[in-house]
Amino acid sequence: MTLVRVSVQAPTVGELVPSLGLMIWAPTARRVVPAAGGNPAAIVLPAEFRVPLVDGAADIEVEPSTLEWVWTVMEVFSGVPAKRKYFTVPDTATVDYTDLVEIDPATLSPIPPVSPAWVAPLTALDTRLSAGVITPDPDDPGFFLIGA
């Protein structure tokens, strides 16, 4: 079992306060727990369970996910629309919820990080500056010569 630590805060005037809400966890598929210690193998159903936030936090013990299934989590927090996410849970003692890897439910592959819209133009500008295509104008500080 892995302990997933959750902390959710909401902004107010001048500070952050613990958020109100709950999380609904469910595995995406049923699975089999092998026989052990004289007990027969067991089917674990993909049933959901609810975890309320207490002072904006919760500790949740869950099975680590595998290549065949992941966890789906419905985030239901006060003041924002509910959101469903899919995560892999590593086989470690403890992990922060913010460190879980978000998964594309169609492929069970990690979702690539989203770059803000301003990253691409700045990267292009940096490339052009490095290539010497854009140079500072010696006569007008703060202005640049393109292709000069």
C-alpha positions as CSV (number, residue, x, y, z in Angstrom):
1,M,0.0,0.0,0.0
2,T,1.1,3.6,-0.7
3,L,0.1,6.5,1.5
4,V,-0.9,9.5,-0.7
5,R,-0.8,12.8,1.1
6,V,-3.1,15.5,-0.1
7,S,-3.2,19.2,0.8
8,V,-5.6,21.6,-0.9
9,Q,-5.7,25.3,-0.3
10,A,-7.9,28.1,-1.6
11,P,-7.0,31.8,-1.9
12,T,-8.7,34.5,0.1
13,V,-7.7,38.1,0.6
14,G,-4.1,38.1,1.5
15,E,-3.7,34.4,2.5
16,L,-4.4,30.8,1.6
17,V,-6.9,28.8,3.6
18,P,-7.6,25.0,3.7
19,S,-10.1,24.1,1.0
20,L,-13.4,22.3,1.6
21,G,-14.3,19.3,-0.4
22,L,-13.7,15.7,-1.1
23,M,-12.0,13.3,-3.5
24,I,-13.6,10.2,-5.0
25,W,-11.1,7.5,-5.8
26,A,-11.6,4.4,-7.9
27,P,-9.4,1.9,-9.9
28,T,-10.1,1.9,-13.6
29,A,-10.4,-1.9,-13.8
30,R,-11.0,-4.9,-11.6
31,R,-8.0,-6.9,-10.6
32,V,-7.1,-10.1,-8.9
33,V,-5.2,-10.4,-5.6
34,P,-3.2,-13.7,-5.7
35,A,-3.9,-16.4,-3.1
36,A,-1.7,-16.0,0.0
37,G,-1.5,-17.5,3.5
38,G,-4.2,-20.0,2.9
39,N,-6.6,-17.5,1.6
40,P,-8.0,-17.9,-2.0
41,A,-7.3,-15.4,-4.7
42,A,-9.7,-12.5,-4.5
43,I,-11.3,-10.2,-7.1
44,V,-11.0,-6.5,-6.3
45,L,-13.9,-4.6,-7.8
46,P,-13.3,-1.1,-9.3
47,A,-15.6,0.4,-6.7
48,E,-15.2,4.1,-5.7
49,F,-14.6,5.4,-2.3
50,R,-14.9,8.9,-0.9
51,V,-12.2,10.8,1.0
52,P,-13.4,14.0,2.7
53,L,-10.8,16.8,3.2
54,V,-10.3,17.6,6.9
55,D,-8.7,21.1,7.3
56,G,-7.9,20.9,3.6
57,A,-5.9,17.6,3.9
58,A,-6.3,13.9,3.6
59,D,-4.0,10.8,3.8
60,I,-5.2,8.0,1.6
61,E,-3.8,4.4,1.5
62,V,-4.2,2.8,-1.9
63,E,-2.7,0.0,-3.9
64,P,0.1,0.9,-6.3
65,S,-1.2,0.9,-9.9
66,T,0.1,-1.4,-12.6
67,L,0.5,-1.4,-16.4
68,E,-3.1,-2.7,-16.6
69,W,-4.9,-0.1,-14.5
70,V,-4.6,3.3,-12.9
71,W,-6.5,5.3,-10.3
72,T,-9.2,7.8,-11.3
73,V,-9.8,10.6,-8.9
74,M,-12.7,13.0,-9.0
75,E,-11.7,16.2,-7.3
76,V,-14.7,18.0,-5.8
77,F,-13.5,21.2,-4.1
78,S,-15.6,24.1,-2.9
79,G,-15.8,27.0,-5.3
80,V,-14.5,25.3,-8.5
81,P,-16.0,22.8,-11.0
82,A,-15.4,19.1,-10.2
83,K,-12.5,17.6,-12.2
84,R,-11.7,14.0,-13.1
85,K,-8.1,13.0,-13.3
86,Y,-6.2,9.7,-13.9
87,F,-3.0,8.9,-12.0
88,T,-0.4,6.2,-11.6
89,V,0.4,5.5,-7.9
90,P,4.0,4.3,-7.4
91,D,4.9,1.4,-5.1
92,T,6.5,3.5,-2.4
93,A,5.7,4.1,1.3
94,T,4.5,7.7,0.9
95,V,3.9,10.1,-2.0
96,D,2.4,13.6,-2.3
97,Y,-0.7,13.9,-4.5
98,T,1.0,16.7,-6.4
99,D,3.8,14.3,-7.4
100,L,1.5,11.6,-8.9
101,V,1.9,11.3,-12.7
102,E,-1.2,12.2,-14.6
103,I,-2.3,9.6,-17.2
104,D,-4.2,9.8,-20.5
105,P,-7.1,7.3,-19.9
106,A,-7.2,6.2,-23.5
107,T,-3.6,5.1,-23.7
108,L,-2.5,4.8,-20.1
109,S,0.5,6.9,-21.0
110,P,1.7,9.9,-19.1
111,I,0.2,13.2,-20.2
112,P,3.0,15.5,-21.4
113,P,3.4,18.7,-19.4
114,V,1.6,21.7,-20.9
115,S,3.9,24.6,-21.7
116,P,2.5,28.1,-21.2
117,A,1.7,30.0,-24.4
118,W,4.6,32.4,-23.9
119,V,7.3,29.7,-23.8
120,A,7.4,29.0,-27.6
121,P,8.0,32.6,-28.6
122,L,10.6,33.1,-26.0
123,T,12.4,30.0,-27.1
124,A,12.3,31.1,-30.7
125,L,13.7,34.5,-29.6
126,D,16.5,32.9,-27.6
127,T,17.4,30.8,-30.6
128,R,17.5,33.8,-32.9
129,L,19.6,35.7,-30.3
130,S,22.0,32.8,-30.0
131,A,22.4,32.6,-33.8
132,G,23.2,36.3,-34.0
133,V,20.1,37.0,-36.2
134,I,18.9,39.5,-33.6
135,T,21.4,42.0,-32.2
136,P,21.1,44.9,-29.8
137,D,21.0,48.3,-31.5
138,P,24.1,50.1,-30.3
139,D,22.5,53.5,-31.1
140,D,19.2,52.8,-29.3
141,P,19.5,50.8,-26.1
142,G,16.4,48.6,-25.6
143,F,15.9,48.2,-29.4
144,F,17.1,45.3,-31.5
145,L,18.2,44.8,-35.1
146,I,16.7,41.8,-36.8
147,G,18.8,40.2,-39.5
148,A,21.4,43.0,-39.4
